[in-house]
């Protein structure tokens, strides 16, 4: 299973009150989009795509939120 550093992210955020938050992290979107294209155009397996997404997201989260 992929550890994306989610626990580290939670430790750094303190919220007192929120009605709603809408956001899109384009870095995350681009990683997923690029890897799914690998499934469609490079004949990668679903397992290979999932592992690549996990690995790239882990690096991305650590660099941008860690």
Jmol script that loads the backbone (N, CA, C; Angstrom):
load data "model"
ATOM      1  N   UNK A   1       0.846  -1.191   0.000  1.00  0.00           N
ATOM      2  CA  UNK A   1       0.000   0.000   0.000  1.00  0.00           C
ATOM      3  C   UNK A   1       0.882   1.242   0.000  1.00  0.00           C
ATOM      4  N   UNK A   2       0.429   2.242  -0.641  1.00  0.00           N
ATOM      5  CA  UNK A   2       1.194   3.475  -0.814  1.00  0.00           C
ATOM      6  C   UNK A   2       0.969   4.410   0.370  1.00  0.00           C
ATOM      7  N   UNK A   3       2.037   4.929   0.913  1.00  0.00           N
ATOM      8  CA  UNK A   3       1.947   5.918   1.981  1.00  0.00           C
ATOM      9  C   UNK A   3       2.216   7.281   1.363  1.00  0.00           C
ATOM     10  N   UNK A   4       1.185   8.105   1.253  1.00  0.00           N
ATOM     11  CA  UNK A   4       1.322   9.394   0.572  1.00  0.00           C
ATOM     12  C   UNK A   4       1.704  10.531   1.506  1.00  0.00           C
ATOM     13  N   UNK A   5       2.023  10.239   2.752  1.00  0.00           N
ATOM     14  CA  UNK A   5       2.362  11.304   3.674  1.00  0.00           C
ATOM     15  C   UNK A   5       1.146  12.030   4.212  1.00  0.00           C
ATOM     16  N   UNK A   6      -0.008  11.409   4.103  1.00  0.00           N
ATOM     17  CA  UNK A   6      -1.258  12.030   4.547  1.00  0.00           C
ATOM     18  C   UNK A   6      -1.193  12.391   6.033  1.00  0.00           C
ATOM     19  N   UNK A   7      -0.593  11.534   6.834  1.00  0.00           N
ATOM     20  CA  UNK A   7      -0.502  11.814   8.266  1.00  0.00           C
ATOM     21  C   UNK A   7       0.328  13.058   8.537  1.00  0.00           C
ATOM     22  N   UNK A   8       1.402  13.252   7.786  1.00  0.00           N
ATOM     23  CA  UNK A   8       2.215  14.458   7.946  1.00  0.00           C
ATOM     24  C   UNK A   8       1.423  15.697   7.575  1.00  0.00           C
ATOM     25  N   UNK A   9       0.620  15.598   6.545  1.00  0.00           N
ATOM     26  CA  UNK A   9      -0.193  16.726   6.105  1.00  0.00           C
ATOM     27  C   UNK A   9      -1.196  17.100   7.179  1.00  0.00           C
ATOM     28  N   UNK A  10      -1.835  16.126   7.787  1.00  0.00           N
ATOM     29  CA  UNK A  10      -2.821  16.394   8.829  1.00  0.00           C
ATOM     30  C   UNK A  10      -2.187  17.082  10.037  1.00  0.00           C
ATOM     31  N   UNK A  11      -0.970  16.746  10.361  1.00  0.00           N
ATOM     32  CA  UNK A  11      -0.302  17.329  11.518  1.00  0.00           C
ATOM     33  C   UNK A  11      -0.033  18.817  11.336  1.00  0.00           C
ATOM     34  N   UNK A  12       0.106  19.255  10.096  1.00  0.00           N
ATOM     35  CA  UNK A  12       0.472  20.636   9.819  1.00  0.00           C
ATOM     36  C   UNK A  12      -0.722  21.560   9.600  1.00  0.00           C
ATOM     37  N   UNK A  13      -1.925  21.031   9.663  1.00  0.00           N
ATOM     38  CA  UNK A  13      -3.116  21.828   9.395  1.00  0.00           C
ATOM     39  C   UNK A  13      -3.942  21.968  10.664  1.00  0.00           C
ATOM     40  N   UNK A  14      -4.306  23.198  10.986  1.00  0.00           N
ATOM     41  CA  UNK A  14      -5.179  23.445  12.123  1.00  0.00           C
ATOM     42  C   UNK A  14      -6.354  24.288  11.631  1.00  0.00           C
ATOM     43  N   UNK A  15      -7.549  23.763  11.813  1.00  0.00           N
ATOM     44  CA  UNK A  15      -8.752  24.437  11.353  1.00  0.00           C
ATOM     45  C   UNK A  15      -9.713  24.540  12.531  1.00  0.00           C
ATOM     46  N   UNK A  16     -10.196  25.758  12.793  1.00  0.00           N
ATOM     47  CA  UNK A  16     -11.153  25.944  13.873  1.00  0.00           C
ATOM     48  C   UNK A  16     -12.594  25.765  13.411  1.00  0.00           C
ATOM     49  N   UNK A  17     -12.907  26.278  12.217  1.00  0.00           N
ATOM     50  CA  UNK A  17     -14.277  26.202  11.738  1.00  0.00           C
ATOM     51  C   UNK A  17     -14.285  26.374  10.223  1.00  0.00           C
ATOM     52  N   UNK A  18     -15.012  25.482   9.546  1.00  0.00           N
ATOM     53  CA  UNK A  18     -15.102  25.552   8.093  1.00  0.00           C
ATOM     54  C   UNK A  18     -16.507  25.162   7.680  1.00  0.00           C
ATOM     55  N   UNK A  19     -17.079  25.964   6.791  1.00  0.00           N
ATOM     56  CA  UNK A  19     -18.365  25.592   6.214  1.00  0.00           C
ATOM     57  C   UNK A  19     -18.144  24.675   5.013  1.00  0.00           C
ATOM     58  N   UNK A  20     -17.268  25.073   4.121  1.00  0.00           N
ATOM     59  CA  UNK A  20     -16.915  24.225   2.992  1.00  0.00           C
ATOM     60  C   UNK A  20     -15.640  24.743   2.357  1.00  0.00           C
ATOM     61  N   UNK A  21     -14.901  23.819   1.760  1.00  0.00           N
ATOM     62  CA  UNK A  21     -13.670  24.169   1.040  1.00  0.00           C
ATOM     63  C   UNK A  21     -13.715  23.441  -0.292  1.00  0.00           C
ATOM     64  N   UNK A  22     -13.471  24.188  -1.343  1.00  0.00           N
ATOM     65  CA  UNK A  22     -13.364  23.586  -2.666  1.00  0.00           C
ATOM     66  C   UNK A  22     -12.022  23.991  -3.240  1.00  0.00           C
ATOM     67  N   UNK A  23     -11.264  22.996  -3.596  1.00  0.00           N
ATOM     68  CA  UNK A  23      -9.954  23.275  -4.161  1.00  0.00           C
ATOM     69  C   UNK A  23      -9.563  22.147  -5.101  1.00  0.00           C
ATOM     70  N   UNK A  24      -8.709  22.449  -6.028  1.00  0.00           N
ATOM     71  CA  UNK A  24      -8.172  21.449  -6.932  1.00  0.00           C
ATOM     72  C   UNK A  24      -6.673  21.658  -6.981  1.00  0.00           C
ATOM     73  N   UNK A  25      -5.944  20.647  -6.600  1.00  0.00           N
ATOM     74  CA  UNK A  25      -4.492  20.703  -6.676  1.00  0.00           C
ATOM     75  C   UNK A  25      -4.102  20.203  -8.062  1.00  0.00           C
ATOM     76  N   UNK A  26      -3.713  21.118  -8.924  1.00  0.00           N
ATOM     77  CA  UNK A  26      -3.411  20.758 -10.306  1.00  0.00           C
ATOM     78  C   UNK A  26      -2.223  19.820 -10.408  1.00  0.00           C
ATOM     79  N   UNK A  27      -1.322  19.864  -9.453  1.00  0.00           N
ATOM     80  CA  UNK A  27      -0.205  18.922  -9.460  1.00  0.00           C
ATOM     81  C   UNK A  27      -0.687  17.495  -9.320  1.00  0.00           C
ATOM     82  N   UNK A  28      -1.617  17.265  -8.400  1.00  0.00           N
ATOM     83  CA  UNK A  28      -2.196  15.934  -8.206  1.00  0.00           C
ATOM     84  C   UNK A  28      -2.967  15.527  -9.457  1.00  0.00           C
ATOM     85  N   UNK A  29      -3.778  16.425  -9.963  1.00  0.00           N
ATOM     86  CA  UNK A  29      -4.555  16.143 -11.172  1.00  0.00           C
ATOM     87  C   UNK A  29      -3.638  15.735 -12.324  1.00  0.00           C
ATOM     88  N   UNK A  30      -2.557  16.480 -12.531  1.00  0.00           N
ATOM     89  CA  UNK A  30      -1.645  16.196 -13.642  1.00  0.00           C
ATOM     90  C   UNK A  30      -0.955  14.845 -13.493  1.00  0.00           C
ATOM     91  N   UNK A  31      -0.553  14.510 -12.283  1.00  0.00           N
ATOM     92  CA  UNK A  31       0.078  13.209 -12.044  1.00  0.00           C
ATOM     93  C   UNK A  31      -0.878  12.084 -12.424  1.00  0.00           C
ATOM     94  N   UNK A  32      -2.100  12.159 -11.946  1.00  0.00           N
ATOM     95  CA  UNK A  32      -3.082  11.114 -12.237  1.00  0.00           C
ATOM     96  C   UNK A  32      -3.375  11.062 -13.732  1.00  0.00           C
ATOM     97  N   UNK A  33      -3.573  12.211 -14.344  1.00  0.00           N
ATOM     98  CA  UNK A  33      -3.878  12.283 -15.775  1.00  0.00           C
ATOM     99  C   UNK A  33      -2.750  11.668 -16.612  1.00  0.00           C
ATOM    100  N   UNK A  34      -1.514  12.015 -16.293  1.00  0.00           N
ATOM    101  CA  UNK A  34      -0.369  11.504 -17.041  1.00  0.00           C
ATOM    102  C   UNK A  34      -0.243   9.992 -16.906  1.00  0.00           C
ATOM    103  N   UNK A  35      -0.454   9.482 -15.706  1.00  0.00           N
ATOM    104  CA  UNK A  35      -0.317   8.040 -15.498  1.00  0.00           C
ATOM    105  C   UNK A  35      -1.459   7.267 -16.147  1.00  0.00           C
ATOM    106  N   UNK A  36      -2.646   7.802 -16.141  1.00  0.00           N
ATOM    107  CA  UNK A  36      -3.766   7.136 -16.811  1.00  0.00           C
ATOM    108  C   UNK A  36      -3.520   7.099 -18.320  1.00  0.00           C
ATOM    109  N   UNK A  37      -2.902   8.124 -18.848  1.00  0.00           N
ATOM    110  CA  UNK A  37      -2.543   8.111 -20.271  1.00  0.00           C
ATOM    111  C   UNK A  37      -1.600   6.950 -20.566  1.00  0.00           C
ATOM    112  N   UNK A  38      -0.746   6.607 -19.607  1.00  0.00           N
ATOM    113  CA  UNK A  38       0.139   5.452 -19.764  1.00  0.00           C
ATOM    114  C   UNK A  38      -0.635   4.162 -19.903  1.00  0.00           C
ATOM    115  N   UNK A  39      -1.744   4.064 -19.237  1.00  0.00           N
ATOM    116  CA  UNK A  39      -2.607   2.889 -19.347  1.00  0.00           C
ATOM    117  C   UNK A  39      -3.210   2.811 -20.740  1.00  0.00           C
ATOM    118  N   UNK A  40      -3.630   3.935 -21.251  1.00  0.00           N
ATOM    119  CA  UNK A  40      -4.300   3.964 -22.553  1.00  0.00           C
ATOM    120  C   UNK A  40      -3.330   3.819 -23.724  1.00  0.00           C
ATOM    121  N   UNK A  41      -2.149   4.421 -23.610  1.00  0.00           N
ATOM    122  CA  UNK A  41      -1.264   4.508 -24.769  1.00  0.00           C
ATOM    123  C   UNK A  41       0.025   3.701 -24.659  1.00  0.00           C
ATOM    124  N   UNK A  42       0.376   3.226 -23.466  1.00  0.00           N
ATOM    125  CA  UNK A  42       1.639   2.513 -23.304  1.00  0.00           C
ATOM    126  C   UNK A  42       1.458   1.075 -22.838  1.00  0.00           C
ATOM    127  N   UNK A  43       0.236   0.604 -22.812  1.00  0.00           N
ATOM    128  CA  UNK A  43      -0.067  -0.781 -22.424  1.00  0.00           C
ATOM    129  C   UNK A  43       0.473  -1.151 -21.044  1.00  0.00           C
ATOM    130  N   UNK A  44       0.415  -0.226 -20.103  1.00  0.00           N
ATOM    131  CA  UNK A  44       0.788  -0.529 -18.725  1.00  0.00           C
ATOM    132  C   UNK A  44      -0.394  -1.204 -18.038  1.00  0.00           C
ATOM    133  N   UNK A  45      -0.098  -2.049 -17.054  1.00  0.00           N
ATOM    134  CA  UNK A  45      -1.161  -2.705 -16.306  1.00  0.00           C
ATOM    135  C   UNK A  45      -1.732  -1.736 -15.278  1.00  0.00           C
ATOM    136  N   UNK A  46      -2.913  -2.078 -14.769  1.00  0.00           N
ATOM    137  CA  UNK A  46      -3.534  -1.255 -13.723  1.00  0.00           C
ATOM    138  C   UNK A  46      -2.631  -1.202 -12.503  1.00  0.00           C
ATOM    139  N   UNK A  47      -1.996  -2.313 -12.161  1.00  0.00           N
ATOM    140  CA  UNK A  47      -1.091  -2.349 -11.007  1.00  0.00           C
ATOM    141  C   UNK A  47       0.100  -1.417 -11.207  1.00  0.00           C
ATOM    142  N   UNK A  48       0.652  -1.398 -12.411  1.00  0.00           N
ATOM    143  CA  UNK A  48       1.774  -0.497 -12.711  1.00  0.00           C
ATOM    144  C   UNK A  48       1.343   0.963 -12.607  1.00  0.00           C
ATOM    145  N   UNK A  49       0.158   1.256 -13.102  1.00  0.00           N
ATOM    146  CA  UNK A  49      -0.365   2.626 -13.031  1.00  0.00           C
ATOM    147  C   UNK A  49      -0.577   3.033 -11.577  1.00  0.00           C
ATOM    148  N   UNK A  50      -1.191   2.150 -10.789  1.00  0.00           N
ATOM    149  CA  UNK A  50      -1.458   2.455  -9.383  1.00  0.00           C
ATOM    150  C   UNK A  50      -0.160   2.706  -8.619  1.00  0.00           C
ATOM    151  N   UNK A  51       0.844   1.872  -8.854  1.00  0.00           N
ATOM    152  CA  UNK A  51       2.129   2.044  -8.170  1.00  0.00           C
ATOM    153  C   UNK A  51       2.807   3.343  -8.593  1.00  0.00           C
ATOM    154  N   UNK A  52       2.740   3.661  -9.868  1.00  0.00           N
ATOM    155  CA  UNK A  52       3.349   4.899 -10.357  1.00  0.00           C
ATOM    156  C   UNK A  52       2.657   6.117  -9.760  1.00  0.00           C
ATOM    157  N   UNK A  53       1.327   6.076  -9.693  1.00  0.00           N
ATOM    158  CA  UNK A  53       0.579   7.183  -9.095  1.00  0.00           C
ATOM    159  C   UNK A  53       0.955   7.335  -7.633  1.00  0.00           C
ATOM    160  N   UNK A  54       0.980   6.233  -6.896  1.00  0.00           N
ATOM    161  CA  UNK A  54       1.345   6.294  -5.475  1.00  0.00           C
ATOM    162  C   UNK A  54       2.741   6.861  -5.272  1.00  0.00           C
ATOM    163  N   UNK A  55       3.681   6.376  -6.051  1.00  0.00           N
ATOM    164  CA  UNK A  55       5.066   6.846  -5.907  1.00  0.00           C
ATOM    165  C   UNK A  55       5.184   8.339  -6.210  1.00  0.00           C
ATOM    166  N   UNK A  56       4.571   8.762  -7.295  1.00  0.00           N
ATOM    167  CA  UNK A  56       4.659  10.171  -7.677  1.00  0.00           C
ATOM    168  C   UNK A  56       3.918  11.067  -6.701  1.00  0.00           C
ATOM    169  N   UNK A  57       2.759  10.609  -6.211  1.00  0.00           N
ATOM    170  CA  UNK A  57       2.015  11.416  -5.245  1.00  0.00           C
ATOM    171  C   UNK A  57       2.766  11.529  -3.923  1.00  0.00           C
ATOM    172  N   UNK A  58       3.441  10.463  -3.522  1.00  0.00           N
ATOM    173  CA  UNK A  58       4.212  10.514  -2.291  1.00  0.00           C
ATOM    174  C   UNK A  58       5.302  11.587  -2.380  1.00  0.00           C
ATOM    175  N   UNK A  59       6.015  11.614  -3.481  1.00  0.00           N
ATOM    176  CA  UNK A  59       7.050  12.627  -3.690  1.00  0.00           C
ATOM    177  C   UNK A  59       6.419  14.017  -3.732  1.00  0.00           C
ATOM    178  N   UNK A  60       5.335  14.155  -4.467  1.00  0.00           N
ATOM    179  CA  UNK A  60       4.667  15.451  -4.613  1.00  0.00           C
ATOM    180  C   UNK A  60       4.196  15.990  -3.262  1.00  0.00           C
ATOM    181  N   UNK A  61       3.544  15.149  -2.478  1.00  0.00           N
ATOM    182  CA  UNK A  61       3.032  15.579  -1.172  1.00  0.00           C
ATOM    183  C   UNK A  61       4.190  15.963  -0.256  1.00  0.00           C
ATOM    184  N   UNK A  62       5.239  15.171  -0.248  1.00  0.00           N
ATOM    185  CA  UNK A  62       6.390  15.491   0.605  1.00  0.00           C
ATOM    186  C   UNK A  62       7.066  16.795   0.192  1.00  0.00           C
ATOM    187  N   UNK A  63       7.158  17.048  -1.102  1.00  0.00           N
ATOM    188  CA  UNK A  63       7.796  18.272  -1.568  1.00  0.00           C
ATOM    189  C   UNK A  63       6.933  19.512  -1.373  1.00  0.00           C
ATOM    190  N   UNK A  64       5.618  19.353  -1.484  1.00  0.00           N
ATOM    191  CA  UNK A  64       4.747  20.521  -1.453  1.00  0.00           C
ATOM    192  C   UNK A  64       4.009  20.737  -0.140  1.00  0.00           C
ATOM    193  N   UNK A  65       3.858  19.704   0.655  1.00  0.00           N
ATOM    194  CA  UNK A  65       3.090  19.823   1.888  1.00  0.00           C
ATOM    195  C   UNK A  65       3.839  19.308   3.114  1.00  0.00           C
ATOM    196  N   UNK A  66       5.003  18.716   2.924  1.00  0.00           N
ATOM    197  CA  UNK A  66       5.718  18.099   4.032  1.00  0.00           C
ATOM    198  C   UNK A  66       6.674  18.995   4.619  1.00  0.00           C
TER     199      UNK A  66
END
end "model"
wireframe off; spacefill off
backbone 0.3
color backbone group
